[in-house]
Amino acid sequence: MSFFALGVNHQTASVELREKIAFNPEKLSALLAQQSQNGCLNDMVVVSTCNRTEVYAMSENADMVLNWLAQANQIDVKQLSNHVYRYENAQAVTHLMRVASGLDSLMLGEPQILGQVKTALSLAKDAETVSASLNKIFEYAFYAAKRVRSETAVGSHAVSMGYAVAQLALQVFSKPEQLTVMVVAAGEMNSLVAKHLAEMGVGRIIICNRTRSRAEALAQEIAHRVEVEIIDFDQLADNLHRADVISSCTGSLHQVIYFKDVKAALKKRRYKQMLLVDLAVPRDIEGKVESLDGVYLYGVDDLQSVIDENLAQRRQAAVEAEVMVNQLATELVTKQKVNLAGATIQAYREQGEVLRQEELAQALERLQKGESAAQVLQEFSYRLTNKLLHPTSIALRHAATAEDPAYFEMLEQDLTEAAEKRRKPKR
């Protein structure tokens, strides 16, 4: 039984193919439950995100995993195999650790993937498709991801616009819990800004959007973390003074935040500083706003230069993280081999004890019949030694005829060292 990792991601498959083999939680739960009851592949975890679908499984061969993935999504297995990557045992462990650590993500070092892998494991456990062996591999991968996060800088620099805005706000203002943030437009970019700032613990977020239903949808997503208020777009200028941080990304062809309105807002705030971030192209905020004392104005180009620099730092840190992951993967595989060897050694010792008991019983029976004790003991030791050394002799013969002589040389060295230790006088 081997450990396999098999799947597709943003590097090997198009969006169209990734969509075809993606699983939603409901579908995946039903499929895993079915496998648990009567499937030949019943020790598995499936990770499915927008950028990857992967199956991690204990199986006899990778084709079994590939066939399941194709059948579950009604895709021709030959078509799928052209885009699938496969890893086995040590390579599969390394891959899982890289995925959990964000080293295999489209956005290097992104933190969400660890939570997604943990959710995938939890879903598989609920469906009873996770053995103790498979669970240990995943738990060790989580340990590796935690080490990467805490001991390298691979995830410590902002490499997305939304996260960069949030980090910038924390640099300008020291107490996030006292901040009021305004997002002007509730599109994808500002939604990310709002979510990041909500997670960082700002006091309030004001959502200003032309369509109230979209503003309400964003409000529902973040209301469990932060106080939220929605205002109409025509109320924008009158509410600027309430915001410490303003992020604007409307997609409008005309500017929506003007110099005169920001100047008036500053006066109402008694010139308490403001951070304005313009994520729109064309720009939303009148450029000369930057000349106002107490106003920090950042545009897309400003943030992009920060992101590029941070991404370079992440890539540099990723080299260190890759070394760490490879070391931890080797450590886990070594532990697994030791555990397997331990079970084999225990079985060998138990067999030796059975042989000892058999020969001892026979020897005692002969002694009771009055046979020579010296003769009985001589034959007892001879017969027991032959039986105990027989498996070792077979192993040495196989090793001597193998193509790789290293195994025989290792056994020969171990036996020689053991003999030398026995010959040394005891003090």
C-alpha positions as CSV (number, residue, x, y, z in Angstrom):
1,M,0.0,0.0,0.0
2,S,1.5,3.4,-1.1
3,F,0.6,7.0,-0.4
4,F,-0.4,8.8,-3.6
5,A,-1.0,12.5,-4.4
6,L,-2.8,12.9,-7.8
7,G,-4.5,15.9,-9.3
8,V,-4.5,19.1,-11.4
9,N,-3.8,22.7,-10.6
10,H,-3.4,26.1,-12.2
11,Q,-0.1,25.0,-13.7
12,T,-1.3,21.9,-15.4
13,A,-4.9,22.5,-16.4
14,S,-7.1,25.2,-17.9
15,V,-9.9,26.9,-15.9
16,E,-12.4,24.9,-18.0
17,L,-10.9,21.6,-17.0
18,R,-10.5,22.6,-13.4
19,E,-14.2,23.6,-13.3
20,K,-15.2,20.1,-14.6
21,I,-13.4,18.2,-11.8
22,A,-14.1,20.6,-9.0
23,F,-16.2,19.3,-6.1
24,N,-18.6,21.2,-3.9
25,P,-18.8,20.0,-0.3
26,E,-22.2,18.4,-0.7
27,K,-21.2,16.3,-3.8
28,L,-17.8,15.4,-2.2
29,S,-19.4,14.3,1.1
30,A,-21.8,12.0,-0.8
31,L,-19.0,10.5,-3.0
32,L,-16.7,9.9,0.0
33,A,-19.5,8.3,2.0
34,Q,-20.2,5.9,-0.9
35,Q,-16.5,5.0,-1.1
36,S,-16.4,4.4,2.6
37,Q,-19.3,1.8,2.4
38,N,-18.5,-0.2,-0.7
39,G,-15.7,1.4,-2.7
40,C,-12.3,-0.3,-3.3
41,L,-10.7,3.2,-2.7
42,N,-11.8,4.1,0.8
43,D,-8.7,5.7,2.4
44,M,-8.6,9.2,0.8
45,V,-8.9,12.9,1.2
46,V,-9.9,15.3,-1.6
47,V,-8.7,18.9,-1.7
48,S,-10.8,21.0,-4.1
49,T,-10.3,24.8,-4.5
50,C,-10.6,27.2,-7.4
51,N,-7.0,26.5,-8.4
52,R,-6.7,22.8,-7.7
53,T,-8.4,19.5,-7.3
54,E,-6.2,16.8,-5.7
55,V,-6.8,13.3,-4.3
56,Y,-4.5,12.1,-1.5
57,A,-5.0,8.3,-1.0
58,M,-3.5,5.1,0.4
59,S,-3.9,2.7,-2.5
60,E,-2.4,-0.2,-4.4
61,N,-1.7,2.0,-7.5
62,A,-2.1,5.5,-8.9
63,D,-4.4,4.3,-11.7
64,M,-7.1,3.4,-9.2
65,V,-7.0,7.0,-7.9
66,L,-7.0,8.4,-11.4
67,N,-10.0,6.3,-12.5
68,W,-12.0,7.4,-9.4
69,L,-11.3,11.1,-10.1
70,A,-12.4,10.7,-13.8
71,Q,-15.5,8.6,-13.0
72,A,-16.6,10.9,-10.2
73,N,-16.7,13.8,-12.7
74,Q,-17.8,11.8,-15.8
75,I,-14.6,12.7,-17.7
76,D,-12.7,10.5,-20.1
77,V,-9.7,9.2,-18.1
78,K,-7.3,9.6,-21.1
79,Q,-8.2,13.2,-21.4
80,L,-7.7,13.8,-17.7
81,S,-4.4,11.9,-17.6
82,N,-2.8,14.4,-20.0
83,H,-3.1,17.1,-17.3
84,V,-2.6,15.1,-14.1
85,Y,0.5,15.0,-11.9
86,R,1.2,12.0,-9.7
87,Y,3.4,11.6,-6.7
88,E,4.1,8.5,-4.6
89,N,5.2,8.1,-1.0
90,A,8.1,10.5,-0.2
91,Q,7.3,12.8,-3.2
92,A,3.6,12.7,-2.3
93,V,4.4,13.7,1.3
94,T,6.6,16.6,0.1
95,H,3.9,17.8,-2.3
96,L,1.2,17.8,0.5
97,M,3.5,19.8,2.7
98,R,4.2,22.3,-0.1
99,V,0.5,22.7,-0.8
100,A,-0.4,23.2,2.9
101,S,2.5,25.7,3.3
102,G,1.4,27.8,0.3
103,L,4.5,27.0,-1.7
104,D,2.5,25.5,-4.5
105,S,-0.1,28.3,-4.7
106,L,-0.8,30.7,-7.5
107,M,-0.1,33.4,-5.0
108,L,3.1,32.3,-3.3
109,G,2.6,31.9,0.5
110,E,-1.1,32.6,0.5
111,P,-2.5,31.5,3.9
112,Q,-6.0,30.4,2.9
113,I,-4.9,27.0,1.5
114,L,-3.9,25.6,4.9
115,G,-7.5,26.1,6.1
116,Q,-8.9,24.6,2.9
117,V,-6.7,21.5,3.4
118,K,-7.8,21.2,7.0
119,T,-11.4,21.4,5.9
120,A,-10.8,18.7,3.3
121,L,-9.4,16.4,6.0
122,S,-12.4,17.1,8.3
123,L,-14.8,16.3,5.5
124,A,-13.1,13.0,4.8
125,K,-13.1,12.1,8.5
126,D,-16.8,12.8,8.7
127,A,-17.3,10.4,5.8
128,E,-15.0,7.8,7.5
129,T,-12.4,7.6,4.7
130,V,-9.3,8.5,6.7
131,S,-7.2,5.8,8.3
132,A,-4.8,6.4,11.2
133,S,-1.9,6.3,8.8
134,L,-3.4,8.8,6.4
135,N,-4.3,11.1,9.3
136,K,-0.7,11.1,10.6
137,I,0.6,12.2,7.2
138,F,-1.9,15.2,7.2
139,E,-1.2,16.1,10.8
140,Y,2.5,16.2,10.0
141,A,1.9,18.3,6.9
142,F,0.0,20.8,9.1
143,Y,3.0,20.8,11.5
144,A,5.3,21.5,8.5
145,A,3.1,24.4,7.3
146,K,3.1,25.9,10.8
147,R,6.9,25.7,10.9
148,V,7.2,27.4,7.5
149,R,4.9,30.2,8.6
150,S,6.6,30.8,11.9
151,E,10.2,30.2,10.9
152,T,10.4,31.8,7.4
153,A,9.1,35.0,5.8
154,V,7.3,33.3,3.0
155,G,3.9,34.6,4.1
156,S,4.8,37.8,5.9
157,H,4.8,40.3,3.0
158,A,1.6,41.7,1.2
159,V,1.4,40.4,-2.4
160,S,-2.2,41.3,-3.3
161,M,-3.8,44.7,-3.6
162,G,-6.4,44.1,-1.0
163,Y,-3.9,42.9,1.6
164,A,-1.5,45.7,0.7
165,V,-4.1,48.3,1.5
166,A,-4.8,46.7,4.8
167,Q,-1.1,46.5,5.7
168,L,-0.7,50.1,4.6
169,A,-3.5,51.2,7.0
170,L,-1.8,49.5,9.9
171,Q,1.5,51.2,9.1
172,V,-0.2,54.7,9.0
173,F,-2.4,54.1,12.1
174,S,-1.2,52.3,15.2
175,K,-4.6,51.3,16.7
176,P,-6.8,49.5,14.2
177,E,-9.6,49.1,16.6
178,Q,-10.1,52.9,16.6
179,L,-10.3,53.2,12.8
180,T,-13.3,53.9,10.6
181,V,-12.8,52.6,7.1
182,M,-14.8,53.6,4.0
183,V,-14.9,51.5,0.9
184,V,-16.2,53.3,-2.1
185,A,-17.7,50.6,-4.4
186,A,-18.2,47.1,-3.3
187,G,-16.6,45.2,-6.2
188,E,-14.1,42.4,-5.9
189,M,-11.1,44.5,-5.1
190,N,-12.7,46.5,-2.3
191,S,-14.5,43.4,-1.0
192,L,-11.0,42.0,-0.4
193,V,-9.9,45.2,1.2
194,A,-12.9,45.2,3.5
195,K,-12.4,41.5,4.5
196,H,-8.7,42.0,5.3
197,L,-9.3,45.0,7.4
198,A,-12.2,43.3,9.2
199,E,-9.9,40.4,10.0
200,M,-7.3,42.9,11.3
201,G,-9.8,44.3,13.8
202,V,-10.8,47.8,12.6
203,G,-13.6,49.5,14.5
204,R,-16.1,50.2,11.7
205,I,-16.5,49.8,7.9
206,I,-18.7,52.1,5.9
207,I,-19.8,50.7,2.5
208,C,-20.7,53.3,-0.2
209,N,-22.0,51.7,-3.4
210,R,-24.3,52.7,-6.2
211,T,-26.3,49.4,-5.9
212,R,-27.5,48.8,-2.3
213,S,-28.0,45.0,-2.8
214,R,-24.3,44.5,-3.5
215,A,-23.4,46.6,-0.5
216,E,-25.7,44.5,1.6
217,A,-24.1,41.3,0.3
218,L,-20.6,42.5,1.3
219,A,-22.0,43.7,4.7
220,Q,-23.3,40.2,5.4
221,E,-19.9,38.6,4.8
222,I,-18.0,40.8,7.3
223,A,-20.7,41.8,9.8
224,H,-19.6,38.9,12.2
225,R,-16.2,40.6,12.5
226,V,-16.8,44.3,12.4
227,E,-19.5,47.0,12.8
228,V,-20.9,47.8,9.3
229,E,-22.8,50.8,7.9
230,I,-24.1,51.3,4.4
231,I,-24.6,54.7,2.8
232,D,-25.9,55.7,-0.6
233,F,-23.5,57.0,-3.3
234,D,-24.9,60.5,-3.2
235,Q,-23.9,60.7,0.5
236,L,-20.2,60.1,-0.2
237,A,-18.9,63.7,0.0
238,D,-20.9,64.4,3.2
239,N,-19.4,61.4,5.0
240,L,-15.8,61.6,4.0
241,H,-14.9,63.3,7.3
242,R,-16.0,60.2,9.2
243,A,-13.4,57.9,7.6
244,D,-9.8,57.5,8.6
245,V,-9.1,55.2,5.7
246,I,-10.8,55.4,2.3
247,S,-10.4,52.8,-0.4
248,S,-12.0,53.7,-3.8
249,C,-12.4,51.4,-6.8
250,T,-15.5,52.4,-8.7
251,G,-14.7,51.7,-12.4
252,S,-16.2,55.1,-13.1
253,L,-15.0,57.1,-16.1
254,H,-14.9,60.3,-14.0
255,Q,-13.4,61.1,-10.6
256,V,-15.7,60.7,-7.6
257,I,-13.7,62.1,-4.7
258,Y,-12.6,65.8,-5.2
259,F,-10.0,68.1,-3.7
260,K,-12.6,70.5,-2.3
261,D,-14.6,67.7,-0.6
262,V,-11.5,66.2,1.1
263,K,-10.3,69.6,2.2
264,A,-13.7,70.2,3.8
265,A,-13.6,66.8,5.4
266,L,-10.1,67.5,6.9
267,K,-11.5,70.7,8.4
268,K,-14.4,68.8,10.0
269,R,-11.9,66.3,11.4
270,R,-9.7,69.1,12.8
271,Y,-7.0,68.0,10.5
272,K,-6.7,64.5,11.9
273,Q,-4.8,62.5,9.2
274,M,-6.5,60.5,6.5
275,L,-5.3,57.6,4.3
276,L,-6.8,57.6,0.8
277,V,-6.1,54.7,-1.6
278,D,-7.1,54.9,-5.2
279,L,-7.4,51.4,-6.8
280,A,-9.3,52.6,-9.8
281,V,-8.1,53.0,-13.4
282,P,-9.1,55.7,-14.5
283,R,-8.5,57.2,-11.1
284,D,-11.3,58.0,-8.7
285,I,-9.5,60.6,-6.5
286,E,-8.4,64.0,-7.7
287,G,-4.6,64.0,-7.8
288,K,-4.0,67.3,-6.1
289,V,-5.6,65.9,-2.9
290,E,-2.0,64.7,-2.2
291,S,-1.0,68.3,-1.6
292,L,-3.2,68.6,1.5
293,D,-1.4,68.4,4.9
294,G,-2.4,65.3,6.8
295,V,-3.5,63.3,3.7
296,Y,-1.7,60.2,2.5
297,L,-2.7,59.3,-1.1
298,Y,-1.6,56.1,-2.7
299,G,-2.4,54.9,-6.2
300,V,-2.2,51.5,-8.0
301,D,1.3,52.1,-9.2
302,D,2.5,52.9,-5.6
303,L,1.0,49.7,-4.3
304,Q,2.3,47.6,-7.2
305,S,5.9,48.6,-6.5
306,V,5.4,47.6,-2.9
307,I,3.8,44.3,-4.0
308,D,6.7,43.5,-6.5
309,E,9.3,44.1,-3.8
310,N,7.3,42.0,-1.3
311,L,6.9,39.2,-3.8
312,A,10.7,39.1,-4.4
313,Q,11.2,38.8,-0.6
314,R,8.7,35.9,-0.5
315,R,10.5,34.1,-3.3
316,Q,13.7,34.5,-1.5
317,A,12.1,33.1,1.7
318,A,10.5,30.3,-0.3
319,V,14.0,28.8,-0.9
320,E,14.5,28.4,2.8
321,A,11.0,27.0,3.2
322,E,11.5,24.5,0.4
323,V,14.6,23.1,2.2
324,M,12.6,22.9,5.5
325,V,9.8,21.0,3.8
326,N,12.1,18.5,2.2
327,Q,13.8,17.9,5.5
328,L,10.5,17.4,7.3
329,A,9.2,15.1,4.6
330,T,12.3,13.0,4.8
331,E,11.9,12.9,8.6
332,L,8.3,11.6,8.3
333,V,9.2,9.0,5.7
334,T,12.1,7.8,7.9
335,K,9.8,7.5,10.9
336,Q,7.3,5.5,8.9
337,K,10.1,3.1,7.8
338,V,11.3,2.7,11.4
339,N,7.8,2.0,12.6
340,L,7.4,-0.6,9.8
341,A,10.7,-2.2,10.7
342,G,9.7,-2.2,14.3
343,A,6.7,-4.3,13.5
344,T,8.8,-6.7,11.5
345,I,11.4,-7.0,14.2
346,Q,8.7,-7.7,16.8
347,A,7.3,-10.5,14.6
348,Y,10.8,-12.0,14.1
349,R,11.4,-12.0,17.8
350,E,8.1,-13.6,18.5
351,Q,8.9,-16.3,16.0
352,G,12.3,-16.8,17.7
353,E,10.5,-17.3,21.0
354,V,8.2,-19.9,19.5
355,L,11.2,-21.8,18.2
356,R,13.0,-21.6,21.6
357,Q,10.0,-22.9,23.4
358,E,9.7,-25.8,21.0
359,E,13.3,-26.8,21.2
360,L,13.3,-26.4,25.0
361,A,10.3,-28.6,25.5
362,Q,11.9,-31.3,23.4
363,A,15.2,-31.0,25.3
364,L,13.4,-31.2,28.7
365,E,11.5,-34.3,27.6
366,R,14.8,-36.0,26.6
367,L,16.4,-35.1,29.9
368,Q,13.4,-36.6,31.8
369,K,14.0,-39.8,29.9
370,G,17.5,-39.9,31.3
371,E,19.5,-39.0,28.2
372,S,22.9,-37.5,28.6
373,A,22.6,-33.8,29.6
374,A,25.7,-32.8,27.7
375,Q,24.4,-34.5,24.5
376,V,20.9,-33.0,24.9
377,L,22.3,-29.5,25.4
378,Q,24.7,-29.8,22.5
379,E,21.9,-30.8,20.1
380,F,19.5,-28.2,21.6
381,S,22.0,-25.4,20.9
382,Y,22.8,-26.7,17.5
383,R,19.1,-27.0,16.4
384,L,18.1,-23.7,17.9
385,T,21.0,-21.8,16.2
386,N,20.2,-23.3,12.8
387,K,16.6,-22.4,13.0
388,L,17.3,-18.8,14.2
389,L,20.0,-18.2,11.6
390,H,18.0,-19.7,8.7
391,P,16.0,-16.4,7.8
392,T,19.2,-14.4,8.0
393,S,21.0,-16.8,5.7
394,I,18.2,-16.6,3.2
395,A,18.3,-12.7,3.3
396,L,22.1,-12.7,2.8
397,R,21.8,-15.0,-0.3
398,H,19.2,-12.8,-1.8
399,A,21.3,-9.7,-1.1
400,A,24.4,-11.3,-2.6
401,T,22.5,-12.0,-5.9
402,A,20.8,-8.5,-6.1
403,E,21.9,-6.1,-8.8
404,D,22.7,-3.4,-6.2
405,P,25.5,-4.7,-4.0
406,A,24.9,-2.0,-1.4
407,Y,22.3,-4.0,0.5
408,F,24.6,-7.0,0.9
409,E,27.5,-4.8,2.0
410,M,25.3,-3.1,4.6
411,L,24.2,-6.5,6.0
412,E,27.8,-7.8,6.0
413,Q,29.0,-4.7,7.9
414,D,26.2,-4.9,10.5
415,L,26.9,-8.6,11.2
416,T,30.7,-7.9,11.4
417,E,30.2,-5.1,13.8
418,A,27.9,-7.2,16.0
419,A,30.5,-10.0,16.1
420,E,33.2,-7.7,17.1
421,K,31.1,-6.3,19.9
422,R,30.6,-9.8,21.2
423,R,34.3,-10.6,21.1
424,K,35.3,-7.6,23.2
425,P,35.9,-8.5,26.8
426,K,33.5,-7.2,29.3
427,R,34.8,-5.0,32.1
